[in-house]
Amino acid sequence: MTFSSIRELKFKTSEVLRRTAKGEPVIITSHGKPKAILASIEEEDLEDVLLAHSPSLRKKIEQGLEDIRKGRVTPLKACLAKRPRTGKK
């Protein structure tokens, strides 16, 4: 793990990103204090990262799971029946 200032990130973005591509997380600092972390990500991991870092999305998923546990669900047939028809065949 290495450290990089915001100034270095601004002027040497490609170099900093190459370090993360090699699997080395980079801590971004401002006035010597950590502010963010850059880490590499693979396309197949994107969904997991978004879920891990989105409190609002995690909350919605938990609410949905709670609805399922309590039986507050709408069957697929009912959803499809309510769907407006577009007139296309």
PyRosetta script that sets phi, psi and omega in degrees:
from pyrosetta import init, pose_from_sequence

init()
pose = pose_from_sequence("MTFSSIRELKFKTSEVLRRTAKGEPVIITSHGKPKAILASIEEEDLEDVLLAHSPSLRKKIEQGLEDIRKGRVTPLKACLAKRPRTGKK")
pose.set_psi(1, 133.2)
pose.set_omega(1, 178.7)
pose.set_phi(2, -122.3)
pose.set_psi(2, 170.2)
pose.set_omega(2, 179.5)
pose.set_phi(3, -115.9)
pose.set_psi(3, 146.9)
pose.set_omega(3, 178.1)
pose.set_phi(4, -144.8)
pose.set_psi(4, 134.8)
pose.set_omega(4, 177.5)
pose.set_phi(5, -78.4)
pose.set_psi(5, 162.7)
pose.set_omega(5, 176.5)
pose.set_phi(6, -59.5)
pose.set_psi(6, -38.4)
pose.set_omega(6, 179.3)
pose.set_phi(7, -61.4)
pose.set_psi(7, -46.5)
pose.set_omega(7, 178.3)
pose.set_phi(8, -62.7)
pose.set_psi(8, -41.1)
pose.set_omega(8, 178.7)
pose.set_phi(9, -60.8)
pose.set_psi(9, -40.5)
pose.set_omega(9, -179.6)
pose.set_phi(10, -62.8)
pose.set_psi(10, -44.4)
pose.set_omega(10, -173.9)
pose.set_phi(11, -93.3)
pose.set_psi(11, -18.3)
pose.set_omega(11, -177.6)
pose.set_phi(12, -130.5)
pose.set_psi(12, 43.4)
pose.set_omega(12, -176.0)
pose.set_phi(13, -55.4)
pose.set_psi(13, -47.0)
pose.set_omega(13, -177.9)
pose.set_phi(14, -60.8)
pose.set_psi(14, -42.0)
pose.set_omega(14, -180.0)
pose.set_phi(15, -63.7)
pose.set_psi(15, -43.9)
pose.set_omega(15, 179.7)
pose.set_phi(16, -64.3)
pose.set_psi(16, -42.1)
pose.set_omega(16, 179.5)
pose.set_phi(17, -67.1)
pose.set_psi(17, -32.3)
pose.set_omega(17, 175.6)
pose.set_phi(18, -63.1)
pose.set_psi(18, -37.5)
pose.set_omega(18, 177.8)
pose.set_phi(19, -62.9)
pose.set_psi(19, -41.7)
pose.set_omega(19, -179.9)
pose.set_phi(20, -68.8)
pose.set_psi(20, -33.9)
pose.set_omega(20, 179.3)
pose.set_phi(21, -63.5)
pose.set_psi(21, -25.8)
pose.set_omega(21, 177.8)
pose.set_phi(22, -82.6)
pose.set_psi(22, 4.1)
pose.set_omega(22, 178.5)
pose.set_phi(23, 91.0)
pose.set_psi(23, 11.2)
pose.set_omega(23, -177.9)
pose.set_phi(24, -101.3)
pose.set_psi(24, 108.6)
pose.set_omega(24, 177.3)
pose.set_phi(25, -62.5)
pose.set_psi(25, 145.8)
pose.set_omega(25, 179.8)
pose.set_phi(26, -121.9)
pose.set_psi(26, 124.5)
pose.set_omega(26, 176.1)
pose.set_phi(27, -87.3)
pose.set_psi(27, 125.8)
pose.set_omega(27, 178.2)
pose.set_phi(28, -94.5)
pose.set_psi(28, 129.3)
pose.set_omega(28, -177.0)
pose.set_phi(29, -116.9)
pose.set_psi(29, 153.8)
pose.set_omega(29, 172.9)
pose.set_phi(30, -131.3)
pose.set_psi(30, 120.3)
pose.set_omega(30, -176.1)
pose.set_phi(31, 54.3)
pose.set_psi(31, 37.7)
pose.set_omega(31, 176.3)
pose.set_phi(32, 81.0)
pose.set_psi(32, -0.7)
pose.set_omega(32, -179.2)
pose.set_phi(33, -108.5)
pose.set_psi(33, 137.9)
pose.set_omega(33, -179.2)
pose.set_phi(34, -65.2)
pose.set_psi(34, 135.3)
pose.set_omega(34, -179.4)
pose.set_phi(35, -123.5)
pose.set_psi(35, -29.0)
pose.set_omega(35, -176.9)
pose.set_phi(36, -159.6)
pose.set_psi(36, 168.2)
pose.set_omega(36, 175.7)
pose.set_phi(37, -130.5)
pose.set_psi(37, 136.2)
pose.set_omega(37, 174.3)
pose.set_phi(38, -108.5)
pose.set_psi(38, 132.2)
pose.set_omega(38, 178.7)
pose.set_phi(39, -142.4)
pose.set_psi(39, 151.1)
pose.set_omega(39, 179.8)
pose.set_phi(40, -71.1)
pose.set_psi(40, 157.0)
pose.set_omega(40, 179.0)
pose.set_phi(41, -146.0)
pose.set_psi(41, 141.1)
pose.set_omega(41, 175.5)
pose.set_phi(42, -97.8)
pose.set_psi(42, 153.6)
pose.set_omega(42, -177.2)
pose.set_phi(43, -56.5)
pose.set_psi(43, -40.2)
pose.set_omega(43, -177.9)
pose.set_phi(44, -69.7)
pose.set_psi(44, -14.2)
pose.set_omega(44, 179.0)
pose.set_phi(45, -95.4)
pose.set_psi(45, -5.9)
pose.set_omega(45, -173.8)
pose.set_phi(46, -56.4)
pose.set_psi(46, -46.2)
pose.set_omega(46, -178.4)
pose.set_phi(47, -60.6)
pose.set_psi(47, -43.8)
pose.set_omega(47, 179.7)
pose.set_phi(48, -62.8)
pose.set_psi(48, -40.7)
pose.set_omega(48, -179.9)
pose.set_phi(49, -66.0)
pose.set_psi(49, -43.6)
pose.set_omega(49, 178.9)
pose.set_phi(50, -61.4)
pose.set_psi(50, -42.9)
pose.set_omega(50, 178.6)
pose.set_phi(51, -64.2)
pose.set_psi(51, -40.4)
pose.set_omega(51, -177.8)
pose.set_phi(52, -68.9)
pose.set_psi(52, -25.2)
pose.set_omega(52, -174.7)
pose.set_phi(53, -115.2)
pose.set_psi(53, 16.2)
pose.set_omega(53, 179.4)
pose.set_phi(54, -123.4)
pose.set_psi(54, 91.8)
pose.set_omega(54, 179.9)
pose.set_phi(55, -58.7)
pose.set_psi(55, -36.9)
pose.set_omega(55, -178.5)
pose.set_phi(56, -68.0)
pose.set_psi(56, -38.7)
pose.set_omega(56, 177.7)
pose.set_phi(57, -66.9)
pose.set_psi(57, -43.1)
pose.set_omega(57, 177.6)
pose.set_phi(58, -60.8)
pose.set_psi(58, -38.5)
pose.set_omega(58, 180.0)
pose.set_phi(59, -64.5)
pose.set_psi(59, -42.5)
pose.set_omega(59, 179.1)
pose.set_phi(60, -63.8)
pose.set_psi(60, -39.6)
pose.set_omega(60, 178.3)
pose.set_phi(61, -64.8)
pose.set_psi(61, -43.6)
pose.set_omega(61, 178.9)
pose.set_phi(62, -62.8)
pose.set_psi(62, -39.6)
pose.set_omega(62, 177.9)
pose.set_phi(63, -63.8)
pose.set_psi(63, -40.9)
pose.set_omega(63, 177.9)
pose.set_phi(64, -63.7)
pose.set_psi(64, -42.9)
pose.set_omega(64, 178.4)
pose.set_phi(65, -64.4)
pose.set_psi(65, -38.1)
pose.set_omega(65, 177.8)
pose.set_phi(66, -64.5)
pose.set_psi(66, -41.4)
pose.set_omega(66, 176.6)
pose.set_phi(67, -60.0)
pose.set_psi(67, -42.7)
pose.set_omega(67, 178.8)
pose.set_phi(68, -62.3)
pose.set_psi(68, -45.6)
pose.set_omega(68, -180.0)
pose.set_phi(69, -60.4)
pose.set_psi(69, -35.4)
pose.set_omega(69, -177.7)
pose.set_phi(70, -90.2)
pose.set_psi(70, 3.4)
pose.set_omega(70, 176.8)
pose.set_phi(71, 79.1)
pose.set_psi(71, 12.5)
pose.set_omega(71, 179.0)
pose.set_phi(72, -87.3)
pose.set_psi(72, 76.8)
pose.set_omega(72, -178.1)
pose.set_phi(73, -130.5)
pose.set_psi(73, 159.4)
pose.set_omega(73, 175.1)
pose.set_phi(74, -116.4)
pose.set_psi(74, 122.3)
pose.set_omega(74, 179.7)
pose.set_phi(75, -60.3)
pose.set_psi(75, 149.9)
pose.set_omega(75, -179.3)
pose.set_phi(76, -56.2)
pose.set_psi(76, -41.3)
pose.set_omega(76, -179.6)
pose.set_phi(77, -58.5)
pose.set_psi(77, -39.7)
pose.set_omega(77, 179.9)
pose.set_phi(78, -67.7)
pose.set_psi(78, -38.3)
pose.set_omega(78, 177.8)
pose.set_phi(79, -64.5)
pose.set_psi(79, -43.8)
pose.set_omega(79, -179.6)
pose.set_phi(80, -66.7)
pose.set_psi(80, -34.8)
pose.set_omega(80, -179.9)
pose.set_phi(81, -68.6)
pose.set_psi(81, -31.8)
pose.set_omega(81, -179.4)
pose.set_phi(82, -80.6)
pose.set_psi(82, -15.9)
pose.set_omega(82, -175.5)
pose.set_phi(83, -65.3)
pose.set_psi(83, 130.5)
pose.set_omega(83, 179.1)
pose.set_phi(84, -68.4)
pose.set_psi(84, 141.7)
pose.set_omega(84, 179.3)
pose.set_phi(85, -83.3)
pose.set_psi(85, 141.5)
pose.set_omega(85, -178.8)
pose.set_phi(86, -94.3)
pose.set_psi(86, -9.6)
pose.set_omega(86, -179.4)
pose.set_phi(87, 86.9)
pose.set_psi(87, -4.6)
pose.set_omega(87, 178.5)
pose.set_phi(88, -85.2)
pose.set_psi(88, 146.9)
pose.set_omega(88, 178.1)
pose.set_phi(89, -107.5)
pose.dump_pdb("model.pdb")
